[in-house]
């Protein structure tokens, strides 16, 4: 596959950056304390209960204060959440219902949705998170990494990067209800003039998923001048989108053909370490547990140079802080044995990664075709008035249609 001609490369038609095509972006969440997220919701409830029952120095130690958050920090409520805003030092009530989030690419976990516990929660993302929203997550560039540049989810993403090089989170819509696409002003009319009136914000997103690739300048998205390439790329992108939504919005969950579907051949034990893979037999071993068939594409699937299945497994079996002062911290509270639901989630993840791996050759073919064909480059976008992007398009839209509760239950004077 030919290397992309990024904006500023000076070689041929320069491809626009994702940062210009989807100009409003948000940095990743920063929880500040690892115990507010977990692969299972029950652990979060147990951690909360232990914390609110503790007192004095033990409670402060368990809370794990930072410069941004202590038990006495005054904060506003998270948008769309009904939790209290009183100082956490006075908290003694029940645990707020954990919410499903995407922890880095493809790892669905749980989060305590309490602003008093999260250093940087990115409220602007919570304000636009609804049943219409789609979040694009950049994975960050790693040299010689052949993995995908982006993932997409309906869940609130934390933007975590496996390789420690976090990208940014880009909502598809700037307002709730699927209103005001987060696309450069004038981009949709330009694409419709080239490729027909059927071009929508979601088809533009599908194209971005299919065509985006990393470069030293940032994530680049070549735009084709020809409608044939556009149509094939949008079709591929819609398939990538369907798979990554994992059955959300009433769609069918990803499934491999009958003979390729992974099954549990030997029960996963309470302590399923170590994890290993037999490429010849296509068997994934979790201790004495056996799952097969597991396609090699699923096992080898990497993001930022990190094997996704290994990282997913490590997050569920590592002993947090075992050698450090936080060994008795809340993050050490988790299931005593491997939960059955994790096995089901593993089978689903294997399926997803296998199907995404099968689509990688089509993405590479598309990249080669774009390299050889005519392109809507940066200069074309400037001529059309799409670039430069107005500063307002890079800032959140004003979406407040009601008062949000401030610290200690006080409402701001508007």
C-alpha positions as CSV (number, residue, x, y, z in Angstrom):
1,X,0.0,0.0,0.0
2,X,1.4,3.4,-1.0
3,X,2.1,5.9,1.8
4,X,-0.5,8.7,2.1
5,X,0.2,12.1,0.8
6,X,-0.6,14.1,3.9
7,X,-1.4,17.8,4.0
8,X,1.8,19.7,3.9
9,X,3.8,16.9,2.2
10,X,4.2,18.8,-1.0
11,X,3.6,15.6,-3.1
12,X,0.6,15.5,-5.4
13,X,-2.9,16.5,-4.2
14,X,-2.6,16.9,-0.5
15,X,-5.2,15.0,1.5
16,X,-7.1,16.9,4.1
17,X,-6.7,16.1,7.8
18,X,-9.5,14.6,9.9
19,X,-9.0,17.6,12.2
20,X,-10.3,19.8,9.3
21,X,-13.1,17.5,8.2
22,X,-14.5,16.9,11.7
23,X,-13.3,20.1,13.4
24,X,-14.8,19.8,16.8
25,X,-12.8,17.4,18.9
26,X,-12.4,16.7,22.6
27,X,-9.4,15.3,24.5
28,X,-9.8,12.0,26.3
29,X,-11.3,11.7,29.7
30,X,-9.0,11.6,32.7
31,X,-10.4,9.8,35.6
32,X,-7.6,10.5,38.0
33,X,-8.3,7.3,40.0
34,X,-8.4,3.9,38.4
35,X,-11.1,2.5,40.8
36,X,-13.9,4.4,39.1
37,X,-13.8,2.1,36.1
38,X,-14.0,-1.7,35.9
39,X,-14.8,-4.5,33.5
40,X,-17.9,-5.4,35.7
41,X,-20.5,-3.2,37.3
42,X,-20.7,-5.2,40.5
43,X,-17.1,-4.3,41.4
44,X,-17.9,-0.6,41.1
45,X,-20.9,-1.0,43.5
46,X,-18.7,-2.8,46.0
47,X,-16.0,-0.2,45.8
48,X,-18.5,2.6,46.4
49,X,-20.0,0.8,49.4
50,X,-16.6,0.3,51.0
51,X,-15.6,3.9,50.4
52,X,-18.8,5.5,51.9
53,X,-18.6,3.2,54.9
54,X,-15.0,4.2,55.6
55,X,-14.1,7.2,57.7
56,X,-11.2,9.5,58.5
57,X,-7.8,8.7,57.0
58,X,-8.9,5.4,55.6
59,X,-11.6,7.1,53.6
60,X,-9.3,9.7,52.2
61,X,-6.7,7.0,51.3
62,X,-9.3,5.0,49.5
63,X,-10.7,8.0,47.6
64,X,-7.1,8.6,46.2
65,X,-7.2,12.4,46.1
66,X,-5.5,14.4,43.3
67,X,-4.9,18.1,42.7
68,X,-8.1,18.1,40.7
69,X,-10.3,16.1,43.0
70,X,-10.5,15.6,46.8
71,X,-13.4,14.7,48.9
72,X,-14.0,18.4,49.4
73,X,-13.9,19.6,45.8
74,X,-17.0,21.5,44.7
75,X,-18.2,20.4,41.2
76,X,-21.2,20.6,39.0
77,X,-23.3,17.6,38.1
78,X,-22.5,15.6,35.0
79,X,-24.9,16.7,32.2
80,X,-27.8,14.3,31.9
81,X,-27.1,12.7,35.3
82,X,-29.2,13.1,38.4
83,X,-26.5,12.4,41.0
84,X,-25.9,14.7,43.9
85,X,-23.4,17.6,43.8
86,X,-22.8,17.9,47.6
87,X,-19.2,17.5,48.7
88,X,-18.2,13.8,48.6
89,X,-16.9,14.0,52.2
90,X,-20.6,14.1,53.2
91,X,-21.6,11.3,50.9
92,X,-23.3,8.2,52.5
93,X,-25.9,7.3,49.9
94,X,-26.3,4.5,47.5
95,X,-24.0,3.9,44.5
96,X,-25.0,5.7,41.3
97,X,-25.9,3.3,38.5
98,X,-22.7,2.5,36.6
99,X,-22.8,3.4,32.9
100,X,-21.3,1.4,30.0
101,X,-18.3,3.2,28.3
102,X,-15.7,2.3,25.7
103,X,-12.3,2.0,27.4
104,X,-9.9,2.5,24.5
105,X,-10.7,0.6,21.3
106,X,-13.1,-2.3,21.5
107,X,-13.1,-2.7,25.3
108,X,-16.5,-2.1,26.8
109,X,-16.3,-1.4,30.5
110,X,-18.2,0.4,33.2
111,X,-17.8,3.8,34.9
112,X,-19.2,5.5,38.0
113,X,-20.9,8.5,36.5
114,X,-20.1,10.9,39.4
115,X,-18.4,14.1,38.6
116,X,-16.9,14.3,42.1
117,X,-14.9,11.2,41.3
118,X,-13.5,12.1,37.8
119,X,-10.7,14.5,37.4
120,X,-11.6,15.6,33.9
121,X,-14.9,14.2,32.7
122,X,-15.4,16.3,29.5
123,X,-18.9,17.4,30.2
124,X,-19.2,18.6,26.6
125,X,-19.3,15.0,25.5
126,X,-21.9,14.0,28.1
127,X,-24.2,16.9,26.8
128,X,-24.4,15.4,23.3
129,X,-24.4,11.7,24.2
130,X,-27.8,10.3,23.2
131,X,-29.4,7.6,21.0
132,X,-28.5,9.5,17.8
133,X,-24.8,10.1,18.6
134,X,-21.8,8.4,17.2
135,X,-18.3,9.0,18.6
136,X,-15.2,8.6,16.4
137,X,-12.0,7.8,18.5
138,X,-8.5,8.4,17.1
139,X,-6.1,5.7,18.2
140,X,-2.9,7.8,18.0
141,X,-0.1,7.2,15.5
142,X,2.6,4.6,16.2
143,X,5.3,4.2,13.5
144,X,5.0,1.0,11.4
145,X,1.6,0.2,12.9
146,X,-0.7,-1.4,10.4
147,X,-3.8,-1.3,12.6
148,X,-6.9,0.9,12.1
149,X,-6.6,4.7,12.7
150,X,-10.1,5.1,14.1
151,X,-12.9,3.3,15.9
152,X,-16.5,4.3,16.3
153,X,-19.0,3.7,19.1
154,X,-22.4,4.7,20.4
155,X,-21.0,4.5,24.0
156,X,-19.3,7.4,25.7
157,X,-15.6,6.7,24.9
158,X,-12.8,7.6,27.4
159,X,-10.4,8.0,24.5
160,X,-7.7,5.8,26.1
161,X,-4.9,4.7,23.8
162,X,-3.3,1.2,24.2
163,X,0.1,2.7,23.1
164,X,-0.1,5.6,25.5
165,X,-0.5,8.1,22.6
166,X,-4.1,9.2,23.0
167,X,-5.9,10.8,20.0
168,X,-9.1,12.8,20.3
169,X,-12.8,12.0,20.5
170,X,-15.0,13.5,17.7
171,X,-18.8,13.4,18.0
172,X,-20.6,13.1,14.7
173,X,-23.2,15.6,15.8
174,X,-22.6,18.9,17.7
175,X,-26.1,18.9,19.2
176,X,-28.4,16.3,20.8
177,X,-31.0,14.6,18.5
178,X,-28.6,14.1,15.6
179,X,-28.5,17.8,14.8
180,X,-25.7,19.9,13.2
181,X,-23.2,17.5,11.9
182,X,-19.6,17.9,13.2
183,X,-18.3,18.4,9.6
184,X,-16.5,21.4,8.1
185,X,-19.1,23.9,7.0
186,X,-19.6,23.5,3.2
187,X,-18.2,19.9,3.1
188,X,-21.6,18.1,2.7
189,X,-22.8,20.4,-0.1
190,X,-19.4,19.9,-1.9
191,X,-19.7,16.1,-1.5
192,X,-23.3,16.1,-2.7
193,X,-22.3,18.2,-5.8
194,X,-19.7,15.5,-6.6
195,X,-21.4,12.3,-5.6
196,X,-25.1,12.9,-5.5
197,X,-27.8,14.1,-3.1
198,X,-27.7,10.8,-1.1
199,X,-24.6,12.0,0.7
200,X,-25.4,12.4,4.4
201,X,-23.4,13.0,7.6
202,X,-23.4,9.3,8.3
203,X,-22.2,8.4,4.8
204,X,-19.4,11.0,5.3
205,X,-18.6,9.2,8.5
206,X,-18.6,5.8,6.8
207,X,-16.1,7.2,4.2
208,X,-13.9,8.5,7.0
209,X,-13.8,5.1,8.7
210,X,-12.9,3.3,5.5
211,X,-10.3,5.8,4.2
212,X,-8.6,7.4,7.2
213,X,-5.0,6.5,7.9
214,X,-2.3,7.9,10.2
215,X,0.5,10.2,9.1
216,X,3.1,12.3,10.8
217,X,0.9,15.3,10.3
218,X,-2.1,13.7,11.8
219,X,-4.9,11.4,10.7
220,X,-5.5,12.0,6.9
221,X,-8.7,11.3,5.0
222,X,-8.3,11.3,1.2
223,X,-11.5,12.4,-0.6
224,X,-12.1,10.9,-4.0
225,X,-13.0,13.0,-7.0
226,X,-14.7,9.9,-8.6
227,X,-18.1,8.6,-7.5
228,X,-17.2,5.0,-8.1
229,X,-14.5,5.1,-5.4
230,X,-16.8,7.1,-3.1
231,X,-19.6,4.6,-3.4
232,X,-17.3,1.6,-2.7
233,X,-15.7,3.3,0.2
234,X,-19.0,4.3,1.8
235,X,-20.2,0.8,1.4
236,X,-17.1,-0.5,3.2
237,X,-17.4,2.2,5.8
238,X,-21.0,1.3,6.6
239,X,-19.9,-2.3,7.1
240,X,-17.2,-1.2,9.5
241,X,-19.7,1.0,11.3
242,X,-22.3,-1.8,11.6
243,X,-19.7,-4.2,13.1
244,X,-18.4,-1.7,15.6
245,X,-21.9,-0.7,16.9
246,X,-22.3,-4.4,18.1
247,X,-26.0,-4.5,17.7
248,X,-26.8,-1.1,19.0
249,X,-29.9,0.7,17.6
250,X,-31.6,-2.6,17.0
251,X,-29.1,-4.0,14.5
252,X,-28.0,-7.6,14.4
253,X,-24.9,-8.3,16.5
254,X,-21.8,-9.3,14.5
255,X,-21.6,-13.1,13.7
256,X,-19.2,-15.2,11.9
257,X,-20.4,-18.0,9.5
258,X,-21.4,-21.2,11.3
259,X,-18.2,-23.1,10.8
260,X,-16.1,-20.2,12.0
261,X,-18.0,-19.1,15.1
262,X,-15.9,-19.5,18.3
263,X,-17.2,-21.7,21.0
264,X,-16.1,-22.7,24.5
265,X,-14.6,-26.2,24.1
266,X,-13.4,-26.5,27.7
267,X,-14.8,-24.4,30.5
268,X,-12.8,-21.3,31.5
269,X,-11.5,-21.9,35.1
270,X,-11.9,-19.4,38.0
271,X,-8.2,-18.4,37.4
272,X,-7.8,-18.5,33.6
273,X,-4.1,-17.6,33.3
274,X,-2.0,-17.8,31.3
275,X,-3.4,-16.7,27.9
276,X,-2.0,-18.4,24.8
277,X,-2.8,-19.0,21.2
278,X,-2.2,-22.1,19.0
279,X,-2.2,-20.8,15.4
280,X,-2.2,-24.2,13.9
281,X,-5.2,-25.5,15.9
282,X,-6.8,-22.0,16.1
283,X,-7.3,-22.5,19.8
284,X,-7.2,-19.7,22.4
285,X,-6.3,-21.1,25.8
286,X,-7.2,-19.4,29.1
287,X,-5.5,-21.6,31.6
288,X,-7.2,-24.9,31.2
289,X,-10.1,-23.3,29.3
290,X,-10.3,-23.6,25.5
291,X,-12.0,-21.4,22.9
292,X,-12.0,-22.4,19.2
293,X,-12.0,-21.8,16.3
294,X,-10.3,-18.4,16.8
295,X,-9.2,-16.9,13.5
296,X,-5.6,-15.8,13.3
297,X,-6.8,-12.4,12.2
298,X,-8.6,-11.9,15.6
299,X,-5.5,-12.9,17.6
300,X,-3.2,-10.7,15.6
301,X,-5.4,-7.7,15.5
302,X,-3.5,-4.8,16.9
303,X,-4.1,-1.1,17.7
304,X,-1.1,1.1,18.3
305,X,1.1,-2.0,18.0
306,X,-0.7,-3.6,20.9
307,X,-2.6,-7.0,20.5
308,X,-6.2,-6.2,21.4
309,X,-7.1,-9.6,22.8
310,X,-4.0,-9.7,25.1
311,X,-4.8,-6.3,26.4
312,X,-8.4,-7.1,27.0
313,X,-7.4,-10.2,29.0
314,X,-4.7,-8.4,31.0
315,X,-7.2,-5.8,32.1
316,X,-9.3,-8.5,33.6
317,X,-6.7,-10.7,35.2
318,X,-3.9,-8.3,36.4
319,X,-3.7,-7.7,40.1
320,X,-3.8,-3.9,40.4
321,X,-1.1,-2.3,42.6
322,X,0.1,-5.7,43.8
323,X,3.7,-4.4,44.4
324,X,2.9,-0.9,45.4
325,X,1.3,1.2,48.2
326,X,-2.1,1.0,46.6
327,X,-2.3,-2.8,47.0
328,X,-5.3,-2.5,49.3
329,X,-6.9,0.3,47.3
330,X,-10.3,0.1,45.8
331,X,-9.1,-0.8,42.4
332,X,-8.0,-4.2,43.9
333,X,-11.6,-5.1,44.5
334,X,-12.9,-7.2,41.7
335,X,-14.5,-10.6,41.0
336,X,-13.0,-13.5,43.0
337,X,-13.3,-15.7,39.9
338,X,-13.8,-15.3,36.2
339,X,-17.4,-14.3,35.6
340,X,-19.4,-16.1,33.0
341,X,-20.3,-12.8,31.3
342,X,-16.7,-12.2,30.5
343,X,-16.6,-15.4,28.5
344,X,-19.5,-14.2,26.5
345,X,-17.9,-10.8,26.0
346,X,-14.7,-12.5,24.9
347,X,-16.5,-14.6,22.2
348,X,-18.1,-11.4,20.9
349,X,-14.8,-9.6,20.8
350,X,-13.1,-12.4,18.9
351,X,-16.0,-12.3,16.4
352,X,-15.7,-8.5,16.0
353,X,-11.9,-8.5,15.6
354,X,-12.1,-11.4,13.1
355,X,-14.6,-9.6,10.9
356,X,-12.7,-6.3,11.1
357,X,-9.5,-8.2,10.1
358,X,-11.3,-9.6,7.1
359,X,-12.1,-6.1,5.9
360,X,-8.5,-4.8,6.2
361,X,-7.6,-6.0,2.6
362,X,-10.5,-4.0,1.2
363,X,-9.3,-0.9,3.1
364,X,-5.8,-1.4,1.6
365,X,-7.3,-1.8,-1.9
366,X,-9.2,1.4,-1.4
367,X,-6.1,3.2,-0.3
368,X,-4.2,2.0,-3.4
369,X,-7.0,3.1,-5.6
370,X,-7.2,6.5,-4.0
371,X,-3.4,6.9,-4.4
372,X,-3.7,6.3,-8.2
373,X,-6.9,8.2,-8.8
374,X,-8.0,11.9,-8.8
375,X,-8.5,13.4,-5.4
376,X,-10.3,16.4,-3.8
377,X,-7.2,17.9,-2.2
378,X,-6.6,20.6,0.3
379,X,-6.4,23.3,-2.4
380,X,-9.7,22.2,-3.9
381,X,-11.3,22.5,-0.5
382,X,-9.8,26.0,-0.1
383,X,-11.1,27.0,-3.5
384,X,-14.6,25.8,-2.5
385,X,-14.5,27.7,0.8
386,X,-14.5,24.6,3.0
387,X,-11.1,25.4,4.3
388,X,-9.9,27.1,6.4
389,X,-12.5,25.9,9.0
390,X,-14.1,28.7,11.0
391,X,-12.9,28.9,14.7
392,X,-16.5,28.5,15.8
393,X,-16.7,25.1,14.2
394,X,-13.9,23.9,16.5
395,X,-15.7,24.9,19.7
396,X,-18.7,23.1,21.3
397,X,-22.1,24.3,20.2
398,X,-24.3,25.9,22.9
399,X,-26.7,23.0,23.7
400,X,-28.1,24.1,27.1
401,X,-31.9,24.0,27.1
402,X,-32.2,23.8,30.9
403,X,-30.2,24.7,33.9
404,X,-27.5,22.2,35.0
405,X,-27.0,21.7,38.7
406,X,-23.9,23.3,40.1
407,X,-21.8,22.6,43.2
408,X,-23.7,21.8,46.4
409,X,-27.0,21.9,44.5
410,X,-26.8,25.5,43.4
411,X,-27.9,26.5,40.0
412,X,-25.9,29.1,38.0
413,X,-27.6,32.5,37.4
414,X,-28.1,32.7,33.6
